[in-house]
Amino acid sequence: MPLSVAPLSRTLLRDDILSRLRDAIVDGSLAPGEQLRDGDLAERLGVSRTPVREALLELARAGLVRSTPGRSTVVAPLEDRAILDAQSVVAAMHGVAAREAVARLTPADLDEMRAANADFTAAQRRGDLDAAVIADARFHAVAVSACGNAAVAGVLSQYEPVLRRAERLRFGSHEGAESAERHARLIAACADGDAEAAAHLAEQTWRSLSLAPRTDTHPTPTEEHRP
């Protein structure tokens, strides 16, 4: 996988390396079981080993890589238990975010949610998985940002990538139309100031993700999307 970084300040370097490695694992560029050597990664990224090692430790805490002391570090395999655990945590945190965000959402925030959902719907219809995932992330990021809860944001940054990775590698989330409709109801609840309804809808959106392994090897375009 090609990896490179532009010159960064020391403050931003570690987070940038973490983001690049995490994205590569989530999108499958770094495959399950692939060995990760800090020296090789540092050379490819044009950095020292220190930020790479720090990033790998963070990825291990998130369950995206697996390290064996004295042996090797590899991209972690997909495991049902880890995925279900992450799903429960992520769903609960998005529920908290929505509940706390409702009173703080501005008209501009609601417009951004509507625009993101429109982009998600369009991407889902044309079979563009990457665009659908990006639009969905934009949609949910509005409430997470508006709620101002740093603990919620921190937990989501650790465990949400586990679910994104499962979606991409398993093509297991294919209820796109239902999800777009659920997004619309969530926007309506936020606009009405109904914090409890918004929290319930946000949590159910994540709990409804279909992340079980698929048995078909040639999914159709409409089957390649997350709900």
Secondary structure by P-SEA (a helix, b strand, c coil): cbbbbccccccaaaaaaaaaaaaaaaaccccccbbbbaaaaaaaacccaaaaaaaaaaaaaacccccccccccccccccaaaaaaaaaaaaaaaaaaaaaacccccaaaaaaaaaaaaaaaaaaaaccaaaaaaaaaaaaaaaaaaaccaaaaaaaaccaaaaaaaaaaaccccaaaaaaaaaaaaaaaaaacaaaaaaaaaaaaaaaccccccccccccccccccc
